Every structure is written in C-alpha cells, then in structure tokens.
Amino acid sequence: MTNAIKIIGIFVLYLEEEGMGQTGIITTCNAVNYGAVLQAYALKTALEDLGARAKIINYCGDEYVAGRKLYRKVSGVKSVLYNILICFSFRYRKNRKTVIGYFDRFKRERLEIEGAVIRRKEDILPDAGYSAMICGSDQVWNLNLFDDDVYFLCFGQKFPAVPCFAYGVSIAERMTEAQEALLKERTKHFEAISVRERDTAKWLGDLLNRSVVNVVDPVFLPRRERWESLAEGEEGGGQRYMFVYFISHAREDRQIVETIQSRTGLRLKVLNLHPVDYIKGAETLHGVKPEEFVRLIKDAEIIVTDSFHATAFSIIFNKEFYNIRRSSRNIRIENLYNIFGMERRYVKLDEMGGRWQRTGIDYTDINRRMVLLKGDSMRYLKRIAEVDNG
C-alpha cells in the first residue's frame, strides 16, 4: 500500500510538472506596460480563485510591439528623430533597462513564468496537457496592433480537442473589410467569446452571427484588498499628492496639470516613460515596478491620466480622477464611463480657465454596479474553470 501511494504521488507530481489539466493563457505578458501585466496577473488570479490551474504561456511574437526595444522601427521621419533622441539620452536608456528588469521580475514572481520566451507558434508544445485555452484580456484582437493568429489560439491540430475561450478582448476601433473577414475566420473554433466594450459585444455578435458576452477588464475581478496587498513601496509620509501618468503626451498636458495643481495645492508625482521631462517642478519617476504603479494610484488624492488601466485602478480605489481628452476618442475609457454610469471625467485645455472646478465622485452607485458586473464576469470565467476542474 505504501509503495502504491508513493507511485500515485509521483504520478501526480508528473502531471503537475507536465501541465496536465491546466488552463493555458495567451496574453500580453511580455509587454513593458503596466496595464498589460496587471490584467494578466488579475486573470490568472481570478481563474485560480475559481479552482482552475492557470498557466500563462510565455509567448511574445514582436518585441517592438511589446515595448522591449529601446529604439523604434524606422517607419518615417518621426521614428528617425525619436531614435536619434534616444541615442543621446543616456539616462533614458539606463532607466528603460531598469524598468524592463522590474517587469521581468514581475513575470517570474507574480505571473510565475519561467524559461525562455517563445517566439514562434510552432514552439508552443502540443503535449502540454491543457484542458482549456483562453486568450485575453487587453487588445490582443486589435488587428492594427497585433496581427498574430496566436492571440486567436489558431493552433490547427496541435490542440484539436481543447476548448478555446476569449476573455475581455478588445478589437480595433476601425477595421477594413479584409480585417473583418480575417476576424470571422480566426474565431470559428471558439467555444465562447467575451469582450471588454459593451458596444463591441453587439457589433461583433452581429458580425460573427453568434453570442458575444460583455465582461469587465480582469483588473476588476480580484477583491480590492488583493490589490492593496500587492501594492508596495514607501508610503507617502502623509503628504497629499496628485499622480500624473500619460501613455502619450501633448504640449497642452503640462498646462492642464499645472492648472489643476495650482487650484489644489497638491504635490506632483509624474510617472514619465518618455525621454524628455515635460512637467517641470514635479517629482518625476522614470519608471517604477508594477506593484508600485498600483500603490501610487492607491495613495494619490487625484489622478490625471490618459491610460485605461490607470483609470480602472482609480475606480477600484474610489479615487478622484481626470482624463485628458485627446483628439481621437478613447473608446475603452468611454466604455468604463458607460458601464459604471459615470459622468465623463475629461478635461481639455480650453476648459482650464476660470470655469474649471474640482469635482469629486460619488462612488455609491458605481460600487454597486461594479459588484454586479464582476458577478457576471466571474460566472463566465467559472465556465472555463469547470472545464479545467472537470
């Protein structure tokens, strides 16, 4: 009997090591982008909370798209000028390498990803023993950004009996007829599909002639306490501050931030991932750990951003925040306003005169909606977890 128990134990360990009965996740885990890795962490965590054994597949098809290259692909005058600027910016190159190190550590310790990065679809092992495959969240179906069929789980006969699911994917806001046809072809084998944007769910459902579910971004799935425990770094020492984080930035951003700062008297903390400091007199952070990114939002009094995930975490922590309105619409941020029934929190330079006033946010109804939306999304995920557990 003792020997039999030992043999069974060895077999169980073998199954665990070989990945049997796992849910394989294809997502943007290698991107040097705070939202990308935090949503990957949230999706993995949510599946595990439901009893699934989730494993993120260490895939990265394009290092340029993932933001892991210091220099940009040469595609015009702007990219050439940018590369020249980087060439002469020793501080930026040094900081960028440090930040990439932070993200690599997050991959190892939080996402539990080890080993070499997989560059080709052919190198994803067919005998990994996945009971289900899931792609998402984030913009993995944005064909203007990732034209890669791996993000559609198109593995042919490699995993013929494994059900495929999409969780909270986003697609391009504008697509050609050829891209729409490609989207139809690449989604035929999916067991179920869900997207982040409510309007996209209806549009995609009509295009594919099938049910498409609307779910929340994965960062809304873990309990707020989970994010609080993840956040690390020194506390702000009781000092009130405004946190500023822009994915892109325009000339008028500085004037907007300085106007808000002058009206509130708050200290400025700016997370700047660009080669040039664009807000003078602020405490400029040239890249922080993903955990610290969460902490900076959690402890801020006001957040000013154009980032979807910085906005999402502002809502999670019930913060006062403002979004910079760009010339093009941010459909993903507007979807947050719609699903949570929030007033638009946009600020524009021409509104920063005497008319602008600081406005708080009543989160009573927003938090109620968050609970309901999270419940619907967790029920969708539970369907995937049951495949894993079954």
C-alpha positions in Angstrom: 0.0 0.0 0.0 2.8 2.4 0.9 4.5 1.7 -2.4 1.2 2.3 -4.3 0.8 5.7 -2.5 4.3 6.6 -3.5 3.7 5.7 -7.1 0.4 7.7 -7.2 2.3 10.7 -5.6 5.0 10.5 -8.2 2.3 10.4 -11.0 0.5 13.4 -9.6 3.8 15.3 -9.4 4.5 14.3 -13.0 1.1 15.6 -14.1 1.7 18.9 -12.3 5.1 19.3 -13.9 3.9 18.5 -17.4 1.0 20.9 -17.1 -1.8 18.4 -17.2 -5.3 19.7 -16.5 -4.2 23.4 -16.8 -5.9 26.4 -18.4 -3.4 27.9 -20.8 -3.5 31.7 -21.1 -2.2 33.6 -24.1 -2.0 37.3 -23.3 0.4 40.3 -23.5 2.6 39.0 -20.6 5.8 40.3 -22.1 4.7 43.8 -22.7 6.5 46.6 -20.8 3.2 48.1 -20.0 1.6 48.4 -16.5 -1.9 47.6 -17.6 -0.9 44.6 -19.7 0.9 42.7 -16.9 -1.5 43.7 -14.2 -4.5 42.4 -16.2 -2.6 39.2 -16.9 -2.0 38.8 -13.1 -5.7 39.5 -12.4 -7.0 37.0 -14.9 -4.6 34.3 -13.6 -5.6 35.1 -10.1 -9.3 35.0 -10.8 -9.1 31.6 -12.5 -7.1 30.2 -9.6 -9.7 31.6 -7.1 -12.3 29.5 -9.0 -10.2 26.4 -8.6 -8.5 26.3 -12.0 -4.8 25.7 -12.5 -3.9 28.6 -14.8 -0.6 28.9 -16.6 0.4 31.9 -18.7 2.2 30.8 -21.8 5.4 32.8 -22.2 4.8 34.0 -25.8 6.0 37.2 -27.4 5.8 37.5 -31.2 7.1 41.0 -31.6 9.4 42.8 -29.2 8.8 46.1 -30.8 5.0 45.9 -30.1 5.8 44.7 -26.6 7.9 47.8 -25.9 11.0 45.8 -25.2 13.2 47.6 -27.8 14.8 50.9 -26.9 14.6 52.1 -30.5 11.6 52.2 -32.7 11.2 50.5 -36.1 12.1 53.1 -38.8 8.8 54.0 -40.5 9.2 57.7 -41.2 10.8 60.9 -40.1 9.3 60.8 -36.5 10.7 57.4 -35.8 14.2 58.5 -37.0 14.1 61.7 -34.9 12.9 59.6 -31.9 15.8 57.1 -32.3 18.3 60.0 -32.5 16.9 61.4 -29.3 17.3 58.1 -27.5 20.8 57.7 -28.8 21.8 60.9 -27.0 19.8 60.2 -23.8 21.9 58.0 -21.6 19.6 58.5 -18.6 16.6 57.3 -20.6 18.4 54.2 -21.9 19.6 53.3 -18.3 16.1 53.9 -16.8 14.4 51.8 -19.5 16.7 48.9 -18.9 15.9 49.1 -15.2 12.2 49.2 -15.9 12.4 46.1 -18.2 14.2 44.4 -15.2 11.2 45.3 -13.0 8.8 43.7 -15.5 10.9 40.6 -15.9 10.9 40.1 -12.1 7.1 40.6 -12.0 6.8 37.9 -14.7 8.8 35.5 -12.6 7.4 36.2 -9.1 3.8 37.3 -9.8 2.9 35.7 -13.1 5.0 32.6 -12.3 6.5 32.5 -15.7 9.9 30.8 -16.1 12.1 29.8 -19.1 12.8 31.3 -22.4 10.3 33.5 -24.3 8.5 31.6 -27.0 8.9 33.4 -30.3 7.1 31.1 -32.8 3.7 29.4 -32.7 5.4 26.1 -33.7 7.3 26.1 -30.4 4.2 26.0 -28.2 4.2 22.4 -27.1 1.3 20.2 -28.3 1.7 17.8 -25.4 1.3 20.5 -22.7 -1.9 18.8 -21.5 -4.1 21.9 -21.4 -7.8 21.2 -20.6 -8.8 24.7 -21.9 -7.1 27.6 -23.7 -8.0 31.2 -23.1 -6.8 34.4 -24.8 -7.2 37.9 -23.4 -7.6 40.3 -22.0 -6.4 43.6 -23.4 -6.1 44.5 -27.1 -5.0 41.0 -28.3 -7.6 41.1 -31.1 -6.7 44.6 -32.3 -5.5 43.7 -35.8 -4.0 47.2 -36.2 -1.7 46.4 -33.3 -1.3 42.6 -33.1 -1.9 40.8 -36.4 -0.9 37.5 -34.9 -3.1 34.4 -35.0 -1.5 33.0 -31.8 -3.7 35.6 -30.0 -6.7 33.9 -31.6 -5.5 30.4 -30.4 -5.1 29.3 -34.0 -3.0 26.2 -33.4 -4.6 23.9 -36.0 -4.3 20.3 -35.0 -1.9 20.9 -32.1 -4.8 21.1 -29.6 -7.7 19.6 -31.5 -9.9 18.6 -28.5 -9.1 21.6 -26.3 -12.0 24.2 -26.0 -11.0 27.8 -26.7 -12.3 30.9 -24.9 -11.8 34.6 -25.2 -12.0 36.8 -22.1 -12.3 40.5 -22.3 -10.6 41.0 -25.6 -10.6 44.4 -27.4 -10.6 44.9 -31.1 -9.6 47.7 -33.4 -11.9 50.7 -33.4 -11.8 50.8 -37.2 -11.3 47.8 -39.5 -11.1 47.1 -43.2 -13.4 44.5 -44.9 -10.4 42.3 -45.2 -9.8 42.5 -41.4 -13.4 41.7 -40.7 -13.2 38.6 -42.9 -10.0 37.6 -41.0 -11.7 38.1 -37.7 -14.6 35.8 -38.8 -12.1 33.1 -39.9 -10.0 33.2 -36.8 -12.9 32.9 -34.3 -14.8 30.0 -35.8 -13.3 27.5 -33.3 -14.1 29.4 -30.1 -16.4 27.8 -27.5 -17.3 31.2 -26.1 -16.2 34.8 -26.7 -16.3 37.8 -24.4 -15.1 41.4 -25.0 -14.5 44.4 -22.7 -16.5 47.0 -24.5 -20.3 46.9 -24.5 -20.8 48.3 -28.0 -18.2 45.9 -29.3 -20.1 42.9 -27.9 -23.2 43.8 -30.0 -21.2 44.7 -33.2 -19.0 41.6 -33.0 -22.0 39.4 -32.2 -23.7 40.7 -35.4 -20.6 40.2 -37.5 -20.0 36.6 -36.3 -23.7 35.8 -36.0 -23.2 34.3 -32.5 -23.4 35.3 -28.9 -20.7 37.6 -27.6 -20.6 38.4 -23.9 -19.7 41.7 -22.4 -17.3 41.4 -19.3 -15.2 43.7 -17.3 -11.4 44.0 -17.6 -9.7 41.4 -15.4 -8.3 44.1 -13.0 -11.9 44.5 -11.7 -12.1 40.8 -10.7 -9.8 40.5 -7.7 -11.0 42.0 -4.4 -9.8 45.4 -3.7 -7.8 44.0 -0.7 -5.8 41.8 -3.1 -4.6 44.9 -4.9 -3.8 46.7 -1.6 -1.7 43.7 -0.6 0.1 43.7 -3.9 1.0 47.4 -3.7 4.4 48.0 -2.4 6.8 50.9 -1.7 7.2 53.5 0.9 4.1 55.3 2.0 3.7 58.9 1.0 4.6 60.1 4.5 1.1 61.6 4.9 1.8 64.1 2.1 -1.1 64.7 -0.3 -0.2 64.4 -3.9 -1.5 64.2 -7.5 -0.4 61.3 -9.6 0.1 62.0 -13.3 0.6 59.3 -15.9 0.3 59.6 -19.6 0.7 56.9 -22.3 1.2 59.7 -24.9 1.5 63.4 -24.2 0.8 66.6 -25.9 2.1 70.2 -25.4 -1.0 71.3 -23.6 -0.8 68.5 -21.0 1.7 70.5 -18.9 -0.7 73.5 -18.7 -3.6 71.3 -17.7 -1.6 69.6 -14.9 -0.2 72.9 -13.7 -3.6 74.5 -13.6 -5.1 71.6 -11.5 -2.0 71.7 -9.2 -2.3 75.4 -8.7 -6.0 75.1 -7.8 -5.5 72.2 -5.3 -2.0 72.9 -3.9 -1.1 69.2 -4.2 2.4 67.9 -4.7 3.0 66.5 -8.1 4.3 62.9 -8.8 4.7 62.2 -12.5 5.4 58.8 -13.9 7.3 59.6 -17.1 8.2 56.8 -19.6 9.3 59.3 -22.2 12.8 60.6 -23.0 12.0 64.2 -22.1 10.6 65.5 -18.8 7.6 67.5 -19.8 6.3 68.8 -16.4 8.8 71.0 -14.6 8.9 71.2 -10.8 7.3 67.8 -10.3 8.8 64.7 -8.6 9.4 62.8 -11.8 9.6 59.0 -11.6 11.4 57.4 -14.5 9.7 54.0 -14.3 8.6 52.0 -11.3 7.7 48.4 -10.5 4.1 47.3 -11.5 3.4 46.9 -7.8 4.5 50.5 -7.2 2.3 51.7 -10.0 -0.7 50.3 -8.1 0.5 51.9 -4.9 0.9 55.3 -6.5 -2.7 55.3 -7.6 -3.9 53.9 -4.3 -2.3 56.6 -2.2 -2.9 59.5 -4.5 -5.6 62.2 -3.8 -6.1 62.9 -7.5 -5.1 61.0 -10.7 -4.7 62.7 -14.1 -4.2 60.3 -16.9 -5.0 59.2 -20.5 -4.5 55.5 -19.6 -7.3 53.0 -19.5 -5.8 50.9 -16.7 -4.8 53.9 -14.6 -8.4 55.0 -14.9 -9.6 51.5 -14.0 -7.5 51.4 -10.8 -8.7 54.9 -9.9 -12.2 53.5 -10.0 -11.2 50.4 -8.0 -9.7 52.6 -5.2 -12.6 55.1 -5.5 -10.3 58.0 -6.4 -10.9 61.4 -7.8 -9.5 61.3 -11.3 -9.5 63.3 -14.6 -8.8 62.0 -18.1 -7.1 64.1 -20.7 -9.2 64.4 -23.8 -7.2 63.6 -26.9 -8.1 64.5 -30.5 -9.2 60.9 -31.0 -11.7 59.2 -28.8 -10.6 56.6 -26.3 -13.4 54.0 -26.7 -12.1 51.8 -23.9 -12.2 54.7 -21.3 -15.6 55.8 -22.5 -16.9 52.2 -22.1 -15.9 52.5 -18.4 -18.0 55.6 -18.1 -20.9 53.9 -19.7 -20.9 50.6 -17.8 -20.4 52.3 -14.4 -22.9 55.1 -15.2 -20.3 57.8 -14.6 -20.2 61.3 -15.8 -17.4 62.0 -18.3 -14.2 63.0 -16.4 -12.5 64.6 -19.4 -10.5 67.9 -19.1 -9.4 70.0 -22.0 -7.1 73.0 -22.2 -9.9 75.4 -23.2 -11.8 74.3 -20.1 -8.9 75.1 -17.7 -9.8 78.8 -17.3 -11.9 80.3 -14.6 -14.7 77.8 -15.4 -12.8 74.7 -14.2 -13.7 73.5 -10.8 -12.6 70.4 -8.9 -15.4 67.8 -8.7 -15.5 64.7 -6.5 -17.1 61.4 -7.4 -19.9 59.7 -5.6 -19.0 56.0 -5.8 -22.1 54.6 -4.1 -23.9 53.5 -7.3 -20.6 52.9 -9.1 -19.5 50.3 -6.5 -22.9 48.7 -6.6 -22.6 48.3 -10.4 -19.1 47.0 -10.0 -20.3 44.1 -7.8 -23.0 43.2 -10.4 -20.6 43.4 -13.4 -17.9 41.4 -11.6 -20.5 38.7 -10.8 -21.5 38.4 -14.4 -17.8 38.2 -15.5 -16.9 35.6 -12.8 -19.8 33.4 -14.0 -18.3 33.5 -17.5 -14.9 32.6 -16.1 -16.4 29.8 -13.9 -17.5 28.1 -17.1 -13.8 27.9 -18.2 -12.7 26.8 -14.7 -15.2 24.0 -14.7 -13.7 22.7 -17.9 -10.3 22.7 -16.1 -11.7 21.0 -13.0 -13.8 18.5 -14.9 
